[in-house]
Structures are given as structure tokens and as C-alpha cells.
């Protein structure tokens, strides 16, 4: 069985038109008011009280309409708050698990890459040592070939020369192999899923505020890196109640205002 609920809010907006006219007249009167004597000051005070009364009436008319509307909005929000909270928690739980797995895979991949690079480096070093041995064998065979040729032993000279050439070729092959040695790490990669994307965001974390302030003072960080706490400074100005320098670079200023009650 489907249960449907509905609610209708009705209001009379005609009062807004009347109040708008009164407010416009009040603004016109205030704009033309010239205070040049105590009498005019008192008249301005009377008009100000009437304006405050009119403001109260406007606010009461406004809240008489917005009150039920706000209650209706609150009722709707309360109605959907529970499923929204459940879904938000479910989303956060799955995202947290996915981020944890992705982060772990990235960590394992970094370890695998480091191990693979270490293995490749060791293999290159081994091949480099082998190349040196082969180059040394080729040099010795070449010297033996020269010595045998000088002694008139053509057969031994030919054999030594062949051995020298073979060792030189092996050294060249070893050198080429060392240049292309790579070891691919075997790690599981996070596959792409339609509609799901990952991103990395970066945020600044202040570890030492005093160090940051010193860095700004020394020109090592931009002035935008710090921001004056206006809430604290305004509270200090109100506490001291004195115009002038509050702190180096900060001036306390005073502004006069008029308060009026409803007539």
C-alpha cells in the first residue's frame, strides 16, 4: 500500500505591497531630512522610532510566511535525513576501503619496483664484471697471438688470435645485454571501472606557525601564507576601547552609531 503525504502553505502577500509603499516613503523622507538643530534632531529621532516600528512590522509579516515554509522544509529534511545518512556512511565506507586497497597496491608496487631495480642493477653489475673479464681474456689472447707470431709459431698465433676475437665478440654482446637489462615488477594494478575515478588532492598542514611567520618576515614565504585573525584583533580593540595603534601594523578605529527602540 502506497502512503503519500502532502502539505500546502497558503499566505497573503497583499500586506507586502502596502509595507513596500510605506517603506519607500520612509526612505524618501529620510533622504530629504536635514539635521541642523536640536529640534530637527528630535524630529529625526521620532522618525527613526517609526522606522523601527515599521521594520518590526515587516519582519513579523515576513516570518508569518517564512515560518510555515521553514517548518515544511525542516519536515522534509527530517524525512530524508535517515536514508541520506545511511547512504553517506555507505559511500564513505566503500570509498575508504577502495582508497586503502589502492594505497596498499601503490605501496607494494613501489616496493616491487625498488626490488626490480635492485635486481636489474645487480645484473648490470654482474654483466659489467663479466665484460671486463672477457675484455681481459681478449687482451691476453691478443698478446699470446703476438708472442706466437714473433716466435714463428703461426698455428699457435692463429689460434690465439681466434680466441682473442671470440672473447672480444663475447665482451661486446655482454655490454649490449647490460644496456637493455630490465626487470618488470609483478604487482596487481588497480583496474579501471566505468563510472569510478580516483584522484589525489593536496592540502597544506601547518606544523610550526612561528617558523612560518619567520619565513614570511625573511622573505622565504609569501605574505599570503598567513592571514591576520580579525576576530581576535576586533576583540582586542573592543577590550582596549582606544583609537590608535593596537599592535605594530594594526590600528584600532572607532565608528559611532545610533541605536533606536521601537516607538
GIUR-V289881 format. One record per run of one state. SS is the DSSP state (a for helix, b for strand, c for the rest). FROM is the first residue (numbers start at 1). TO is the last residue. Records with the same first field share a line. If there is no record, write none. Layout:
# GIUR-V289881
SS=FROM-TO ; FROM-TO
This chain:
# GIUR-V289881
c=1-13 ; 33-37 ; 151-153 ; 180-192 ; 194-195 ; 197-208 ; 218-222 ; 226-229 ; 241-243 ; 248-249 ; 253-263
a=14-32 ; 38-150 ; 154-179 ; 209-217 ; 223-225 ; 230-240
b=193-193 ; 196-196 ; 244-247 ; 250-252
